[in-house]
């Protein structure tokens, strides 16, 4: 078997086109969707992500506000800024780029963002709603994964999904969203012995560990759907995922490439959540 490549750029472009129309209609109704992004310090990777988020907002006609704070900013100043944005009518989404410097509590920061503007879907209230299957903002990367499966008309109910990685941002919510769609879910992580015995049973394999090309052919069942959330550099400094694409593609049924797979979907779902938040103002 040679896998069908799931093109995240193409799926993103389709969703963004629909969002652009919604943004235009909302703007005409006097509610231009607005996203505020807070960047603390000078982490180069974070700056690149934030720039990309801003550009994507503007490209579909949304308002984008960047707030930059120095590395040594007092925690309270950041919390006050979030509180100010919570009460600002022209801002529908607030995102604080992670990671934060060690003197700032990520938990406090996330819990200060109003759940109604938490377009990252990280607030415990929104995580609780996701777990109980209520309508809410879903975390952007796993939400993007679910959209990719939907777009490819890949049935999830009754399938065995194996998640490798248990981060709060990707692994845990990815498993929960698959469970919500009636998959049987297994979580694997760094303490899982003999990882391949689990991954080889996966109909849907989600790799979110952050280790370059660690999922080789031996980890994959013939015909499996392989979703690669990794974003690493290989030994030559080239961008690559957690999956060894060359080895996996001939074995899998579907596979996402890196770059051009899950990555573009993450920002698209952030735009989606911000537009959803703006629409909530109307309701
Ligand atoms: N850092 C890496 N990924 C993310 C994300 O999805 N949201 C935020 N806020 N920070 C991140």
Boltz pocket constraint, residues with backbone or C-beta under 6 A from the ligand:
constraints:
  - pocket:
      binder: B
      contacts: [[A, 95], [A, 96], [A, 97], [A, 98], [A, 99], [A, 120], [A, 140], [A, 141], [A, 169]]
      max_distance: 6.0
